[in-house]
């Protein structure tokens, strides 16, 4: 009798548990600085909608856009605490997770989009392993785009920046090394404090991609744009390994496939919209200035080399730097 009673209880428990198991859901709380309605958020919502559909509702998302969850460092901290599970990051957030990947953000590393695509493709597996070793899964690269310096005084050479109250993203080692190599002392602030500081006159110089500067409305406080890009800013969408591992292998595969699909498309769309944004900025009467001479370009490239060397042992190894630079050199030689 005890045997049948125990079997009945076990069977009842299984029947009660089974519906929940069959309909088990993973809620992914995702945060980013990207404003709702922006190109980045449109791509993210396309990704989340199709992921939810393709997984039969087993994976759902709650999105916190526009910095409502704080700066990127706040978002990384919240992911580590389990308050969030995923995020869309620029280089600053990426650096909190996988500092080695910040090599891709160093100044004057790339000369064109083909070089960027080649290096990202060549080293994709290496960087994915680094993310995973830190407890994260890379869902896809989402390039922010070429970064320009915006100011209220014309800039045609590094010395001109000494007349600018230049902002620097507080705690960003790439920006710190870049401006140190240019012999500039910028004003460190959180990105969420930039607009207020522009309005009060605390700063009168910023940097960012044309698209992001328009999205953040910083352009309205600017008069000049230095046309030569300072760098190409990386971006990435990641999910915590802990959350990713709760998914079935099928759902993991779906998420990675859709990440590749949508975030590659986002990179291409971002490039196109950054080009269009240059036209918009010109219509808004912002003046684009060029380097004063070829010697200035050489000087800036020297500063880029100095900044990269200064970060060896702090963010990435000499071995990784040498590999990336060698791959770039070989790629350029193959195109000549």
Order of alpha helices (4+ residues) and beta strands (2+ residues): alpha-beta-alpha-beta-alpha-beta-alpha-alpha-alpha-beta-beta-beta-alpha-beta-alpha-beta-alpha-beta-beta-alpha-alpha-beta-alpha-alpha
